[in-house]
Amino acid sequence: MKILMVLTSHDTLGDTGRKTGFWLEELAAPYYAFLDANAEVVLASPKGGQPPLDPKSNEPSFQTELTRRFEADSAASALLASTVRLDSVSPDDFDAVFYPGGHGPLWDLAEDPVSIQLIESFQSAGKPAALVCHAPGVLRHVKKPDGTPLVQGKKVAGFTNTEEEAVGLTDVVPFLVEDMLKANGGVYSKGVDWSSYVVRDGLLITGQNPGSSSEAATALIDLLNYV
């Protein structure tokens, strides 16, 4: 089992002057779930190399046992420091793809033709994709073979409007994940804010927030074992 994890290369939070990037829990929790399932994990990002970490995700209040484990794991840190360039990746080499969130993906991966084509290729090949928190926003321009949005008619989840409001970034982000998924015809549902909530529809798995990361990873592993 070989799983590709795609991280953002974008580090600027709109015009706020603050930094963003990927959310650490959304990388660490799935990473160890995949390793525990004896999967080989490859990390990629649009620019390659060290992707930007959202500094808030490493504040004490957001740390977890798994984020601390990741931070102390020299092999994991080395892997993160040398992510491969996304345009060098072939979907043929992987069984599934997982996108951690953080706000960064809304700016780069959501508009990245390489990422869009990658997800379309995975889906066309019958290989699952899982996306957590803000990462379902990466599906914004992904299409089915007939040209309609990939999420159209599919059950999906993602960071809620009320969660975005709670972190004070409603007017900063380029679009709201919940609104976009609904506008593209997704059958959007959500759990209680900040609780784990994951939806699977066919080969597509989406999770609502950072706390959904482990459940989304488990769902992906279960799907891979099933198919």
VOTIDREN-857070 format. One line per 10 residues: their letters; for each residue x, y, z of N, C-alpha, C, CB. Coordinates in steps of 0.02 Angstrom, whole numbers, m for minus. Each point is the difference from the previous one (the first is absolute). Glycine has a CB too. Layout:
N
a	X:Y:Z:X:Y:Z:X:Y:Z:X:Y:Z ~ ...
% end
This chain:
227
mkilmvltsh	43:m60:0:m43:60:0:45:62:0:m93:m62:62 ~ 81:106:m110:40:61:m6:m47:60:m4:95:m64:m58 ~ m85:111:103:m46:56:6:38:66:m10:m74:m66:78 ~ 47:108:m121:28:67:m12:m36:50:45:29:m29:m119 ~ 8:70:155:m28:54:39:22:66:m31:m1:m71:107 ~ m48:114:m123:14:62:m35:m10:59:46:m35:m52:m109 ~ 89:92:118:m1:57:45:5:65:m40:53:m69:90 ~ m77:122:m60:3:67:m31:71:27:0:m117:21:37 ~ 131:24:m83:62:39:0:m13:74:15:50:m80:m82 ~ m113:97:98:m20:70:9:5:19:74:m76:m7:m100
dtlgdtgrkt	109:64:114:13:18:70:m27:67:22:100:m68:m10 ~ m140:101:m33:m23:67:16:m76:1:10:95:49:m65 ~ m118:m23:122:m71:0:16:m32:63:m28:21:m68:105 ~ m35:67:m169:m31:57:m33:43:62:7:m112:m49:21 ~ 79:105:m3:35:64:9:11:16:73:m50:40:m107 ~ 45:m90:150:5:13:72:71:10:25:m103:m66:13 ~ 152:45:m53:69:2:22:18:m59:45:m5:123:m9 ~ m43:m167:20:12:m59:42:17:m60:m45:m79:44:88 ~ 108:m94:m56:21:m60:m36:m53:m55:5:121:30:23 ~ m122:m72:m74:m42:m59:0:40:m56:m31:m107:69:m7
gfwleelaap	73:m123:m11:32:m58:m30:m43:m61:12:113:50:18 ~ m81:m107:m3:m39:m60:15:m10:m4:75:45:m60:m103 ~ m97:22:123:m16:m8:71:32:m65:25:m109:64:m13 ~ 150:m58:65:42:m56:21:m39:m63:17:81:84:41 ~ m135:m78:m3:m38:m60:19:m25:m38:m61:m33:57:106 ~ 16:m19:m158:m28:m31:m60:52:m37:m42:m86:90:0 ~ 149:m77:14:54:m40:m28:19:m56:47:42:100:m62 ~ m32:m84:126:28:m49:47:m47:m59:12:62:93:53 ~ m126:m79:m41:m46:m54:17:m7:m51:m57:m61:79:74 ~ 49:m56:m137:m3:m48:m55:67:m34:m13:m91:68:m50
yyafldanae	145:m31:56:66:m28:m13:12:m62:42:43:114:m28 ~ m57:m110:92:12:m58:43:m53:m54:m9:55:76:82 ~ m115:m57:m100:m51:m50:m16:22:m41:m61:m90:74:47 ~ 119:m40:m96:23:m36:m60:60:m44:16:m42:95:m71 ~ 89:m69:111:58:m41:18:m21:m62:39:71:103:2 ~ m119:m93:44:m25:m56:40:m34:m53:m43:m14:77:96 ~ m10:m56:m155:m32:m47:m47:50:m28:m50:m107:63:12 ~ 172:m50:3:55:m26:m42:0:31:m70:m4:m106:64 ~ m21:167:m69:1:34:m65:65:39:m8:m125:8:2 ~ 146:m2:m64:56:45:m17:m30:69:m13:72:m95:m49
vvlaspkggq	m43:147:79:m27:67:m7:50:45:m36:m66:m15:105 ~ 42:51:m155:40:50:m35:m33:68:9:41:m86:m86 ~ m2:136:104:m26:68:8:18:42:m61:9:m9:125 ~ m57:47:m149:11:43:m59:m30:68:13:m1:m100:m77 ~ 26:150:40:m28:68:4:15:34:m67:17:6:127 ~ m54:46:m144:10:32:m65:73:22:m12:m117:38:6 ~ 149:m10:44:68:25:m9:54:m50:22:m45:114:17 ~ 25:m168:15:49:m47:27:36:28:60:14:m48:m114 ~ 29:8:144:38:23:58:m44:7:61:77:59:m76 ~ m57:m16:122:m35:10:64:m63:41:m10:109:m7:61
ppldpksnep	m168:m22:m50:m61:39:m5:m11:42:63:m49:m89:m75 ~ 12:144:70:m9:44:57:m51:m30:50:27:99:m73 ~ m9:m97:136:m44:m22:54:m39:61:25:79:m94:32 ~ m145:87:m26:m39:53:31:24:4:73:m102:m19:m77 ~ 130:76:97:29:4:68:m51:m11:55:84:78:m45 ~ m147:m61:32:m51:m10:51:m10:m74:16:m57:105:m38 ~ 69:m147:m13:m14:m71:10:50:m34:47:m49:m2:m113 ~ 103:38:128:50:m27:46:0:36:67:69:m33:m99 ~ m120:74:111:m8:31:65:m22:m54:50:m28:113:m52 ~ 45:m105:116:m16:m52:49:m73:m23:0:90:49:69
sfqteltrrf	m137:m3:m79:m70:m18:4:m22:m45:m58:m22:107:60 ~ 61:m108:m114:m17:m41:m58:44:m62:m8:m40:104:m55 ~ 88:m111:100:43:m59:m4:m36:m62:25:101:73:16 ~ m83:m129:m44:m28:m64:21:58:m48:12:m108:19:m64 ~ 93:m77:89:52:m51:9:35:m14:m66:m66:m51:96 ~ 27:49:m151:28:m16:m65:40:57:m29:m94:m78:m19 ~ 74:141:30:40:56:m25:67:3:37:m105:64:m29 ~ 104:m78:94:63:m1:38:44:m58:m23:m58:52:99 ~ 27:m108:m114:38:m58:m25:32:18:m67:m78:m79:59 ~ 41:113:m102:26:19:m66:59:48:8:m114:m16:m51
eadsaasall	106:65:94:53:50:10:65:m32:26:m89:85:23 ~ 82:m140:15:59:m33:28:26:m56:m44:m43:29:113 ~ 11:m40:m168:16:m57:m45:48:25:m55:m113:m55:24 ~ 176:37:m19:50:25:m47:m14:m24:m71:84:2:92 ~ m109:m63:m100:m16:m26:m67:m58:39:m31:41:m114:35 ~ m91:129:6:m57:38:m25:21:71:m19:m78:m69:71 ~ 119:99:m29:24:69:m13:41:2:m64:1:24:123 ~ 40:m74:m135:40:m3:m60:m44:m7:m62:95:m51:65 ~ m146:10:m59:m47:m10:m56:m36:66:m15:m16:m121:32 ~ m5:156:20:m35:64:m9:45:53:m31:m73:m28:98
astvrldsvs	137:26:m80:47:51:m26:16:m9:m73:48:7:114 ~ m65:m65:m141:19:m14:m70:m59:m27:m40:117:m23:38 ~ m175:55:m31:m58:m22:m40:17:3:m74:m80:40:90 ~ 53:m86:m128:12:0:m72:m45:51:m33:33:m122:4 ~ m12:146:m61:m42:47:m37:m60:m36:m28:101:70:m30 ~ m158:m38:36:m63:m32:m20:0:m18:m74:m58:64:90 ~ 91:m23:m131:m1:m13:m72:46:m57:m20:m27:119:m17 ~ 62:m148:67:42:m58:m15:m34:m66:18:101:72:19 ~ m162:m67:7:m35:m58:26:m43:m33:m54:0:52:114 ~ 1:m118:m116:m44:m38:m45:m52:m37:42:92:m12:m86
pddfdavfyp	m156:22:72:m52:m37:37:7:m75:m6:m76:96:m19 ~ 108:m119:m35:10:m72:m10:40:m32:56:m6:19:m123 ~ 46:22:158:45:m27:52:m33:m6:68:94:51:m63 ~ m157:m30:69:m33:3:65:m68:m34:m1:61:107:24 ~ m81:m128:36:m66:m31:8:m53:49:22:57:m106:29 ~ m37:162:1:m47:50:25:36:66:11:m70:m91:54 ~ 30:144:m46:28:66:15:m38:30:59:35:16:m121 ~ 2:18:164:m29:33:59:24:72:2:m5:m110:64 ~ m43:157:m56:16:71:4:m13:26:71:m28:14:m122 ~ 80:2:161:m11:36:62:m21:72:m16:86:m72:60
gghgplwdla	m119:104:m11:m22:68:m12:47:52:30:m115:m43:m1 ~ 85:90:36:33:63:14:m28:49:m50:107:m54:47 ~ m100:118:m35:m28:49:m47:38:4:m65:m41:64:97 ~ 105:m82:m97:42:7:m59:m29:m29:m64:94:m3:76 ~ m123:m58:m74:m25:m31:m62:m53:41:m37:25:m108:52 ~ m60:153:m15:m52:39:m33:30:48:m51:m70:m8:102 ~ 133:27:m93:33:46:m46:37:m37:m56:11:82:94 ~ 26:m135:m77:40:m30:m54:m30:m64:m28:99:50:53 ~ m112:m100:m12:m21:m65:m27:m70:3:m33:69:m55:87 ~ m111:99:m61:m67:6:m30:2:24:m72:m45:23:114
edpvsiqlie	98:14:m131:6:28:m67:55:m33:m41:m41:108:45 ~ 73:m159:m18:58:m31:m31:m21:m52:m52:67:20:105 ~ m53:m9:m170:m21:m48:m51:30:m69:11:m11:95:m79 ~ 71:m98:107:32:m65:13:m40:m39:52:113:48:m30 ~ m132:m14:83:m39:m32:53:m69:m21:m27:60:68:87 ~ m91:m24:m125:m65:m16:m28:3:m63:m44:m30:123:2 ~ 80:m125:m45:8:m58:m44:17:m63:40:39:77:m92 ~ m1:m68:145:19:m57:41:m62:m34:31:110:56:25 ~ m153:m16:5:m61:m27:31:m45:m32:m53:7:86:91 ~ m14:m53:m147:m40:m29:m55:28:m67:m22:m32:116:m38
sfqsagkpaa	98:m121:34:32:m62:m21:m11:m56:51:86:67:m62 ~ m80:m50:126:m12:m50:52:m72:m26:m4:85:56:74 ~ m132:m10:m80:m70:m21:m2:m15:m41:m62:m30:103:65 ~ 57:m83:m122:m12:m37:m63:29:m70:2:0:109:m61 ~ 55:m116:99:34:m64:6:m30:m45:54:103:55:m41 ~ m156:m30:73:m31:m40:53:39:1:65:m49:m71:m88 ~ 87:125:99:41:6:61:m29:55:44:103:m41:m61 ~ m107:28:127:m34:48:44:42:62:15:m60:m95:48 ~ 23:149:m31:30:63:23:m35:19:64:28:37:m119 ~ 12:m14:168:m27:25:63:26:70:13:m8:m118:46
lvchapgvlr	m35:161:m22:18:70:11:m32:24:65:9:21:m126 ~ 29:17:166:m23:17:67:0:76:11:43:m109:42 ~ m95:133:m8:m5:69:26:m6:50:m58:68:m34:101 ~ m16:74:m115:m2:46:m57:18:m35:m65:29:93:77 ~ 1:m152:m73:22:m34:m61:m56:m19:m48:94:m42:66 ~ m156:29:m43:m53:m10:m49:m9:60:m47:m56:m73:82 ~ 82:131:m62:0:58:m45:41:m11:m62:m16:72:98 ~ 63:m119:m94:42:m18:m58:m42:m31:m56:98:m18:78 ~ m158:m4:m61:m44:m30:m51:m37:52:m41:m13:m98:75 ~ 26:161:m63:m38:55:m31:m7:m6:m76:40:72:93
hvkkpdgtpl	14:m89:m127:m1:m3:m73:9:m71:m28:45:115:0 ~ m48:m165:45:8:m70:m23:m64:m23:m33:82:m23:93 ~ m74:m9:m151:m59:m20:m40:m4:m76:m7:8:108:m62 ~ m69:m131:49:m11:m68:m23:16:m4:m75:m90:m19:90 ~ 94:m41:m117:14:m6:m72:m49:38:m45:50:m110:25 ~ m113:118:m1:m50:35:m40:3:76:7:m72:m100:11 ~ 121:124:28:10:73:6:m38:32:57:19:0:m120 ~ m60:m38:156:m35:28:57:44:m4:62:m110:m34:m50 ~ 96:75:101:43:m2:60:2:m69:31:m27:120:20 ~ 85:m139:4:8:m66:31:m48:m9:58:119:0:m35
vqgkkvagft	m130:54:74:m41:m6:60:m75:1:m15:92:53:64 ~ m110:m38:m125:m71:6:m16:m36:m66:14:27:86:m87 ~ m78:m82:129:m38:m60:17:33:m45:51:m47:7:m112 ~ 106:11:135:36:m42:49:m7:27:70:82:m32:m89 ~ m85:m14:137:0:19:70:69:25:19:m91:m84:27 ~ 95:144:1:64:30:17:m4:38:66:26:10:m122 ~ 32:m1:152:8:41:60:60:45:m9:m53:m89:74 ~ 61:136:m29:58:46:m3:m9:53:53:16:m21:m123 ~ 34:61:132:m1:53:51:m63:41:m6:125:4:0 ~ m161:3:56:m65:33:m3:7:77:1:m50:m99:58
nteeeavglt	m2:132:m82:m1:73:2:5:25:72:m69:3:m104 ~ 37:m38:150:1:22:70:69:m12:32:m122:m24:8 ~ 157:m28:m29:69:m10:24:46:55:m27:m20:m125:6 ~ 10:143:m70:40:54:m29:m14:66:36:0:m59:m111 ~ m63:70:127:m19:61:36:33:0:70:m109:6:m63 ~ 111:m64:94:29:m5:67:74:17:2:m85:m87:25 ~ 121:72:m80:71:17:m2:13:69:m31:26:m122:m8 ~ m81:157:m9:5:69:m22:28:11:m69:13:25:116 ~ m21:m75:m161:31:6:m66:m50:m2:m57:100:m53:48 ~ m163:62:m33:m52:m2:m51:14:50:m57:m82:m35:87
dvvpflvedm	106:94:m69:12:52:m50:71:1:m26:m88:67:55 ~ 128:m117:m33:70:m3:m22:10:m54:m53:36:40:113 ~ m68:m97:m104:9:m55:m47:m28:16:m69:m5:m80:97 ~ 33:51:m150:m24:15:m68:m70:m27:m13:117:m1:m38 ~ m137:m51:74:m68:m27:m3:m12:m42:61:1:1:m127 ~ m65:m12:142:m19:m42:57:m11:m71:m25:m53:98:60 ~ 84:m146:m26:m3:m70:m23:m72:m24:m3:114:m20:50 ~ m152:32:3:m70:m23:1:m39:29:m59:5:m10:125 ~ 1:75:m136:m38:32:m54:20:m27:m68:m8:102:69 ~ 74:m113:m79:24:m25:m64:m27:m70:m14:103:70:12
lkanggvysk	m100:m113:38:m23:m69:m11:m74:m1:m18:87:m42:81 ~ m126:84:m48:m72:4:m15:m11:29:m70:m25:14:122 ~ 63:39:m139:m8:32:m66:17:m47:m57:27:109:53 ~ 20:m156:m40:19:m49:m52:m44:m62:1:116:41:9 ~ m171:m38:28:m49:m54:m2:13:m56:49:m15:28:m116 ~ 62:m17:162:14:m52:50:m57:m7:49:121:22:m11 ~ m133:m83:34:m51:m12:51:36:8:67:m68:m81:m74 ~ 72:143:96:41:18:58:m36:m16:65:55:90:m67 ~ m17:m118:114:m26:m10:68:56:14:49:m84:m86:m40 ~ 65:95:103:50:17:51:m21:m26:67:31:102:m64
gvdwssyvvr	19:m109:108:m13:m18:69:4:62:43:46:m115:m18 ~ m45:105:83:10:55:46:68:32:m12:m75:m56:87 ~ 78:122:m86:64:34:m11:55:m30:44:m62:105:m31 ~ 120:m118:0:61:m24:32:m4:m74:20:19:116:41 ~ m74:m149:m56:m3:m72:13:21:m38:m62:m93:17:84 ~ 115:m79:m75:20:m40:m58:m61:m18:m41:98:m46:63 ~ m94:60:m128:m55:m15:m45:29:m15:m69:m81:74:65 ~ 69:m134:m89:28:m24:m64:m55:m31:m42:112:m20:54 ~ m109:34:m119:m49:m26:m47:37:m37:m55:m82:94:25 ~ 57:m152:m44:27:m36:m58:m55:m10:m51:86:m58:72
dgllitgqnp	m70:74:m133:m45:m13:m56:42:m30:m57:m79:96:33 ~ 74:m160:m42:40:m34:m50:74:6:16:m88:24:m85 ~ 125:4:39:73:6:8:21:66:32:12:m75:m99 ~ m60:114:123:15:66:27:m16:1:75:m25:53:m112 ~ 76:m35:152:m8:6:72:16:72:20:31:m122:18 ~ m76:154:20:12:68:21:m14:6:75:m31:44:m115 ~ 73:m4:149:m6:11:72:m8:73:15:68:m102:22 ~ m101:117:33:m22:68:15:53:46:28:m110:m48:19 ~ 155:23:22:44:44:38:62:m38:24:m100:69:36 ~ 146:m37:m1:61:m36:21:m15:m64:40:58:109:2
gssseaatal	m108:m106:41:m17:m58:40:m27:m59:m40:m23:78:90 ~ 9:m67:m153:m25:m53:m44:56:m37:m36:m103:66:m16 ~ 165:m45:28:57:m27:m38:10:m75:10:53:111:10 ~ m54:m134:52:10:m71:13:m56:m42:m30:60:29:105 ~ m122:m7:m96:m57:m37:m27:3:m3:m76:m68:35:99 ~ 88:20:m131:5:0:m73:54:m48:m24:m40:118:m2 ~ 96:m120:38:55:m45:m18:m22:m73:8:84:86:35 ~ m119:m100:19:m25:m68:11:m49:m20:m55:16:14:123 ~ m60:33:m142:m47:m14:m53:36:m15:m66:m83:75:57 ~ 138:m40:m70:38:m12:m61:33:m69:2:21:123:m12
idllnyv	8:m141:69:31:m65:7:m52:m55:m9:87:48:78 ~ m145:m40:m46:m53:m50:m7:m22:m7:m72:m38:27:116 ~ 34:29:m151:m21:m3:m70:53:m35:m43:m65:107:16 ~ 128:m93:m3:54:m34:m36:0:m75:13:68:105:6 ~ m81:m124:56:m2:m71:17:m61:m34:m33:58:24:109 ~ m110:14:m118:m61:m27:m30:7:m10:m75:m67:55:89 ~ 96:m2:m122:6:m3:m73:60:m44:m19:m52:115:m11
% end
